[in-house]
Amino acid sequence: MNDPIYLDGFATLPLAPEAQAAILDAWSRPGNAGSPNAAGERAARIIADGRAAISALIGAAPDEIIFTSGATEANNLAVIGAARALARIHPGRRRILMSAIEHKAVIEPVRSLEAEGCSVTIVPVTPTGTIDLEALRALAGSDILLASFMLVNNELGTIQPVGEAAAIIHEAGGSIHCDAAQALGKIPVDVFDLDVDYLSLSAHKCYGPMGIGALYVSAGAVKPDALLVGGNQQNGLRSGTEPVALIAGFAEAARLAHSALGTDPFHGERLLSRLLDSLRERQLRVTLVSGDADRVPGGAAIAIAGMDGDTLSALLGSQVAISTGSACTSGQIRISHVLEVIGLSEQEARSVIRVFCNRYNTEEEILSATDHIVAAASRCALATGEVRQ
């Protein structure tokens, strides 16, 4: 049986063949970067080359990159570790800001700081799913310790005005973290332009392997308190033997992304437009949940009137891979908090699916996916009781 047509790129992206080759090559020759021998030196070179490749993709310096197990750990290190370090320097600042549409990998670390005496303020978003900058200006004050705003939302695909938000936070004297997991490799990411203090990255959202990510810590930022202690690797910020093979794969994915930023977005957006046009031509009432807001090319949250997204995804399971809401919250009875805060009713939210057309998708696949979606939508609409005229 053929694999399903893969359009679930917000959840994860396919592993680039070049990244897979780099991983296998590194795995074929063991070496610990902490060992004083040729094998250890080779491992250390792979790690150094990885830092250089990833830093080049985001406009950073290699020594500003800390490898982690993924964006969740990077978010925890940035939010909890940085808040603890900053609080010792600024004892009068105890307020944490985050947007209403953050991923749970930011929400939960932020909420955990309430037990350490911090207060949390939620920054609202517009009906199209972007940070409300006017509301942020009104909320900014001299008690802000840290703010956390994602760069691309994982459900809507909306690109957030992080640079403008960073200016507001810095003017108030606070520090800022950005979860850029969904942005890396999909749009240009430049830490200088964003002016963030901390930035979280994930390899598997960038055609790299699962299990590896990174945290950018600006040279001018307060260093986070370590959450993992042990062998004092990575200057003590993240102890543990570095996963050399995964870093090699992440580095190769970063190099590919750097060279493909001129082509991937256009390819993805062309295929997404083809998908939407084809669905509408087949009489499905399809709308973009984010309206005219800037979003990551090739990706979108799509509402299909009269459909139940979960049922549609299940019916398509073996033919087309799509999803509803965040993969980390699927299966919950309650609708996604992201769709809720932008004002969708429960019925409207249940009609939403998210798709991302990736580097390796073809127009032939998109047309085939259209056929499968239309057929499944017909069954789904009948199952959910839509009146057929």
C-alpha positions in Angstrom: 0.0 0.0 0.0 1.3 3.5 -0.9 2.1 6.0 1.8 -0.5 8.7 2.3 0.1 12.0 0.5 1.7 14.0 3.3 0.2 17.5 4.0 0.8 17.5 7.7 3.9 19.7 7.7 3.0 21.7 10.7 3.3 18.5 12.8 6.6 17.5 11.3 8.3 17.7 7.9 9.8 14.8 5.9 13.5 14.1 6.7 15.6 15.5 3.8 17.6 12.7 2.2 20.8 14.7 2.6 20.1 15.1 6.3 19.5 11.3 6.6 22.8 10.6 4.8 24.6 12.9 7.2 23.1 11.2 10.2 24.0 7.7 8.9 27.5 8.8 8.1 28.0 10.2 11.6 26.5 7.1 13.2 28.8 4.9 11.2 31.8 6.2 13.1 31.5 6.5 16.9 33.0 9.4 18.8 32.4 11.5 21.9 33.3 15.1 21.6 34.6 15.0 25.1 37.2 12.3 24.3 40.9 13.3 23.8 41.4 11.2 20.6 40.9 11.4 16.9 37.3 10.1 17.1 36.5 12.7 19.7 38.0 15.4 17.6 35.9 14.4 14.6 32.8 14.4 16.8 33.7 17.9 18.1 34.2 19.1 14.5 30.7 17.9 13.5 29.2 19.7 16.5 31.2 22.9 15.6 30.1 22.7 12.0 26.5 22.2 13.2 26.7 25.4 15.2 28.1 27.3 12.3 25.4 26.0 9.9 22.5 26.7 12.2 23.8 30.1 13.3 24.2 31.1 9.7 20.6 30.3 9.0 19.4 32.8 11.7 22.1 35.4 11.5 23.7 34.5 14.8 27.2 33.7 15.9 28.1 30.0 16.4 28.8 30.4 20.2 25.2 31.7 20.6 23.8 28.3 19.8 23.0 25.8 22.5 21.8 22.3 21.4 18.8 20.8 23.1 16.6 17.8 22.6 14.1 19.9 20.7 12.1 23.1 20.8 10.2 22.0 24.0 13.4 21.8 25.9 14.7 25.0 24.3 11.4 26.8 25.4 11.8 25.5 28.9 15.4 26.6 29.1 14.6 30.0 27.7 11.4 30.6 29.8 12.2 29.0 33.1 16.0 29.3 33.0 16.1 32.8 31.8 13.3 34.0 34.2 15.2 32.6 37.2 18.4 34.3 36.1 16.7 37.6 35.3 14.7 37.6 38.5 18.0 37.7 40.6 19.2 40.7 38.6 15.8 42.5 38.5 14.0 41.5 41.8 11.3 44.2 41.2 10.3 42.6 37.9 8.1 39.5 38.3 5.6 39.7 35.4 5.7 37.3 32.4 3.9 38.1 29.2 2.9 35.6 26.5 0.4 35.7 23.6 -2.9 34.0 23.7 -1.9 31.6 20.9 1.4 30.2 22.2 2.1 26.5 22.0 1.8 24.4 25.1 5.6 24.1 25.2 5.6 27.8 26.1 2.3 28.0 28.0 3.2 25.3 30.6 6.7 26.6 31.4 5.3 30.1 31.8 2.5 28.9 34.1 5.0 27.0 36.2 6.7 30.2 37.1 3.6 31.3 39.0 4.6 28.9 41.7 7.9 30.9 41.9 6.2 34.2 42.5 5.7 35.4 39.0 2.5 36.8 37.5 1.4 36.0 34.0 -0.3 38.4 31.6 -1.9 37.1 28.3 -1.5 39.4 25.3 -4.6 39.2 23.1 -4.5 38.6 19.3 -6.5 40.0 16.5 -9.4 38.0 14.9 -6.9 36.9 12.2 -4.5 35.5 14.7 -1.7 38.0 15.1 -0.5 39.7 18.3 -2.4 42.9 19.0 0.4 45.4 19.3 -1.7 48.2 20.7 -2.9 45.9 23.5 0.8 44.9 24.1 1.8 48.6 24.4 -1.0 49.1 26.9 0.2 46.1 28.9 3.9 46.9 28.9 5.2 48.2 32.1 8.3 48.5 34.3 7.5 45.2 36.1 8.0 43.1 32.9 10.6 40.4 33.4 10.2 38.4 30.3 7.9 38.0 27.3 7.5 35.1 25.0 6.0 35.3 21.5 6.1 32.7 18.7 7.2 33.7 15.2 4.8 31.5 13.3 1.7 30.0 14.8 1.5 26.2 14.6 -2.2 26.1 13.8 -3.0 29.1 11.7 0.4 29.6 10.1 0.2 33.3 10.9 3.5 35.2 11.0 3.7 37.3 14.2 5.2 40.9 14.4 7.9 39.8 16.8 10.3 42.6 15.9 7.8 45.2 16.7 6.9 43.3 19.9 10.5 43.1 20.9 10.9 46.9 20.6 8.0 47.4 23.0 9.3 44.9 25.5 12.9 46.2 25.4 11.6 49.8 25.8 9.9 48.6 29.0 13.2 47.1 30.2 12.1 43.4 29.8 13.7 40.5 27.9 12.1 38.6 25.1 12.0 35.0 23.9 10.7 33.8 20.6 9.6 30.2 19.7 10.6 30.0 16.1 10.1 26.3 15.7 7.5 26.7 12.9 9.4 29.4 11.1 12.9 27.9 10.6 13.5 27.0 7.0 10.0 28.2 6.0 10.6 31.9 6.1 13.8 34.0 6.6 14.7 34.2 10.3 17.2 36.9 11.4 17.8 37.4 15.1 19.3 40.8 14.4 16.1 42.0 12.7 13.9 40.3 15.3 16.0 41.8 18.2 15.2 38.9 20.5 17.2 37.7 23.4 16.4 34.0 23.1 15.0 32.0 20.2 14.0 28.3 20.1 14.5 26.0 17.2 13.5 22.5 16.2 15.2 20.4 13.5 12.2 18.3 12.5 10.1 21.3 11.5 13.0 22.1 9.1 13.4 18.8 7.2 15.8 17.6 9.9 15.6 14.7 12.5 13.3 14.5 15.5 15.0 14.7 18.9 17.3 17.7 18.3 16.7 21.4 18.6 18.6 24.5 19.7 18.3 27.6 21.7 19.8 30.9 20.5 21.1 32.9 23.5 22.2 36.4 22.4 25.7 37.3 23.4 24.2 40.4 25.1 21.5 38.5 27.0 21.5 37.2 30.5 22.5 33.5 30.4 19.6 31.2 31.5 20.0 29.1 34.6 20.7 25.5 33.5 17.9 23.0 33.9 20.1 20.0 33.3 23.4 19.7 35.3 26.1 17.2 35.0 29.2 17.2 32.8 29.2 20.9 32.1 28.9 20.5 28.4 28.0 23.6 26.3 29.5 25.9 28.8 27.2 24.5 31.5 24.0 25.7 30.0 23.0 22.2 28.9 24.9 19.3 30.3 24.8 15.9 28.5 26.8 14.2 25.8 25.9 15.9 22.5 24.0 13.7 20.0 26.6 14.0 17.2 24.6 12.2 14.5 21.4 14.3 15.1 23.4 17.5 15.1 24.9 16.4 11.8 21.4 15.9 10.4 20.2 19.2 11.8 23.2 21.0 10.3 22.6 19.5 6.8 18.9 20.4 7.0 19.9 24.0 7.9 22.3 24.2 5.0 19.6 23.0 2.6 17.1 25.4 4.1 19.5 28.3 3.6 19.9 27.5 -0.1 16.2 26.7 -0.6 14.7 29.9 1.0 14.5 31.4 -2.5 12.4 28.4 -3.9 10.6 26.5 -1.1 8.2 29.3 -0.2 7.1 29.8 -3.8 6.7 26.1 -4.4 4.7 25.6 -1.2 2.4 28.6 -1.8 1.8 27.6 -5.4 0.7 24.1 -4.4 -1.5 25.4 -1.6 -3.2 27.8 -4.0 -3.7 24.9 -6.4 -5.3 22.8 -3.6 -7.6 25.6 -2.5 -8.7 26.4 -6.1 -9.3 22.7 -6.8 -11.4 22.3 -3.7 -13.5 25.3 -4.6 -13.9 24.1 -8.2 -15.3 20.9 -6.7 -17.9 22.9 -4.8 -16.4 22.8 -1.3 -16.9 26.0 0.6 -13.3 26.7 1.7 -12.0 29.7 3.6 -8.7 30.6 5.2 -9.2 31.0 8.9 -6.4 33.7 9.1 -8.0 35.8 6.4 -5.6 38.2 4.8 -3.0 38.0 7.6 0.6 37.2 6.7 1.2 33.5 7.0 3.9 31.0 6.3 4.0 30.2 2.5 2.4 26.8 1.8 0.7 26.5 5.1 -2.8 27.5 6.4 -5.7 26.6 8.6 -8.6 25.9 6.3 -12.3 25.9 7.3 -14.5 23.7 5.1 -18.2 24.6 5.7 -20.4 21.8 6.9 -17.5 19.4 7.6 -16.2 17.9 10.8 -12.4 18.2 10.7 -11.7 15.3 13.0 -14.0 13.0 11.0 -12.5 14.2 7.7 -9.0 13.6 8.9 -9.9 10.1 10.1 -11.6 9.2 6.8 -8.5 10.4 4.9 -6.1 8.7 7.2 -4.6 6.1 4.7 -4.8 8.5 1.7 -3.9 12.0 2.8 -2.2 13.1 6.0 -3.8 16.2 7.4 -4.6 17.2 11.0 -6.8 19.4 13.1 -5.3 21.9 15.5 -2.0 21.2 17.2 -0.8 17.6 17.2 0.0 18.1 20.9 -3.7 18.8 21.7 -5.4 16.4 19.3 -7.9 14.1 21.0 -9.2 16.7 23.4 -12.9 17.3 23.5 -12.5 21.0 23.9 -11.7 23.0 20.8 -8.2 24.4 20.2 -7.4 27.4 22.4 -6.0 29.1 19.3 -9.3 28.9 17.4 -11.2 29.8 20.5 -9.3 33.1 21.2 -9.7 34.3 17.6 -13.5 34.1 18.0 -14.5 30.9 16.3 -17.6 29.1 17.6 -17.3 25.5 18.5 -19.0 24.5 15.3 -16.8 26.7 13.2 -13.7 25.4 14.9 -14.6 21.8 14.3 -14.7 22.5 10.6 -11.0 23.5 10.5 -8.1 21.5 9.2 -4.5 22.5 8.8 -2.3 21.7 5.8 1.2 22.5 4.8 2.5 21.8 1.3 6.2 20.9 1.7 9.3 20.9 -0.5 8.7 17.4 -1.8 5.0 17.6 -2.6 4.1 17.6 -6.3 1.2 19.1 -8.2 0.1 15.6 -9.1 -0.1 14.8 -5.4 -2.1 17.9 -4.8 -4.6 17.0 -7.5 -4.9 13.5 -6.1 -5.3 14.8 -2.6 -8.2 17.0 -3.9 -10.0 13.9 -5.2 -9.6 12.1 -1.8 -10.7 15.2 0.2 -13.8 15.8 -1.9 -14.8 12.1 -1.6 -14.2 12.0 2.1 -16.0 15.4 2.6 -19.1 14.0 0.9 -19.1 11.1 3.4 -18.3 13.3 6.3 -21.1 15.8 5.5 -23.6 13.0 5.2 -22.4 11.5 8.5 -22.7 14.9 10.3 -26.2 15.4 9.1 -25.8 18.3 6.6 -29.0 18.8 4.7 -28.4 17.9 1.0 -30.4 20.1 -1.4 
